[in-house]
Amino acid sequence: MNWLTNKVLPKFRQLTAKQDTPDNLWVKCPDCGQMLFHNDLQANQNVCTHCDYHMRVTPKERFDALFDEAKYDMIELPNVPLDPLKFRDSKRYTERLKDARNKTGDVDAMKVAHGKLDGNPAVVAVQNFDFMGGSLGLAVGEAIVAATKLAILQKAPLILFSAAGGARMQEGILSLMQMPRTTVAVQRLKESRLPFIVVLTDPTTGGVTASYAMLGDIQIAEPGALICFAGPRVIEETIRETLPDGFQRAEFLLDHGMLDMVVHRREMRETLSRIISLLSSKLKLAPVPVKSNGKKAAEKAASGK
């Protein structure tokens, strides 16, 4: 009995034991429903290998895919009041912010970095939809203002990847005021004769679409991205009519003149590089050397000096 208990039974249990596997090895495509191996999906930049559906990506993944050799410097963004209106619905606004920060590891919904894109200097701002729907609030407004100031300081183009559900309701009128603020910031960039390129990703809606997201010198979108102010369901219920197929999707807007191009994610870096090279040669942009840590330039851009 000891031989069976001590020798045979442990080996039998070892052979038949259920192996622990990570939960994120497979990802289900939201569009076609196919199960995708995590490594294959990452290698394809979070684009479904079956139906070409473009899934959302994090700011870090954007930066890594865009900048030369995935080398870039993040800038430290200005601090903003945490809860200026002491807002509360089913939860306190401070609790929602804490949850979003724990989920994403980011301070707010936008991150800004600068580096080289095929040797050309570029400032890139990316909205993170996973942070409270990428909503536009004080922090995002300050991030865009800081990004435009840094672009002007470096004499570099600004590329902005938008992804948002609109203005942040928990900040009320303060969030709505970021619409004209960011518009003025973009105008200053254009007065300096620097390119402002917007890449609209899924979804870009509400007050973001009504302000900086539609002010680009070049308007690009990813395939299938929803781009609108009010969503199709709201419009359909208001006008009581059936909307065309693909209404407010990137391809529909391209056909109706609201976009310059729809670019696949795998071709995005090459396309942006070509646009920057063409515009830089026309405008004769002279890059300004920036120290590797980028902190002094970021601080100067944020302070407006």
Steps between C-alpha positions, in 0.01 A plus 500: 500500500791734577645436155168586335443803721851639497616419147222419255226740618714822495622421147147430384378829646788685338410361158128571529524837680347796318772729368472867598487723192486879486157652438623736228654252256199530270299808403156493340455743211204732577405509132529149353514302825815307406738399777842655445826390659636787710849498346361497145272791584785700651720434197218633279467822708166394653334455162291184451673263259163369376281807440752790532307651792712767672490450875594775742861537606669674791707819467818299565419265212441802275830660594694174464358439153555857382835632618835388359623189683220560755714774657324810629472729800179553693428852620376579847158659469367781723303407810133598511241522783391146587126560553422870447120458515488237779295293258315186602251276320484131595867539600724787593703642212818446702414130528445475124836665438668261743344198327604626155856564618527154655360343183725679249801608704462850351427828677235601247370432150780653292874446480752701300841392372763635261764326294598422141284362223728379221753756618253789510408655838139451607280564802227239545193517727286190555162472670426184696136393470542258789540799734140612560420473131788731407279788612613860458557672832745742657789253482449419131465870419826578678669207324405634156611853589834363627539288185445800270747712700761226482444461124549874453811494720651211302365624165352155452165375366235389749326166441191437712322163529146566618276248677224636722137490591490881533537749785526378860167567666649482851682828429199679352566839341872467575522207258300689234742792529777269380339503154586868429831471691623214284372678188708807587803279569467335158464843338828612658665192356371587154611862535850359554458319167533159662296198383218369716410143400199330658448123496143421599458157658197310622308673647541877466176668604336791677689814601833356385369473143356850536841650583860393444429162337368665182757782477788306346685615192482133406207290622570126516287222645544132573269261312153465650545776758181660629533878459209724594355758736171327583490124449298329225241363744424851631473641149280214382262545794490880443434508126307169499674376188722203425859610453724370216727203560831603653365842598760704694768238444840603363435373147164681482659827612783459251247462216321816620811719526553519877826303495812509286579131527426174680822319589552147628687484829785301348553782249452788746867558584607502137215734405568748781872494423433580135262785587745653750788475252296673230374775729841548664670549164235752400517695827874448549457398863821529701500252791617629838729264696336364816673332791436129533279527807289778348410634845625857453327534165181355643508730801558801279218396268261439789579832665459693177834683538 
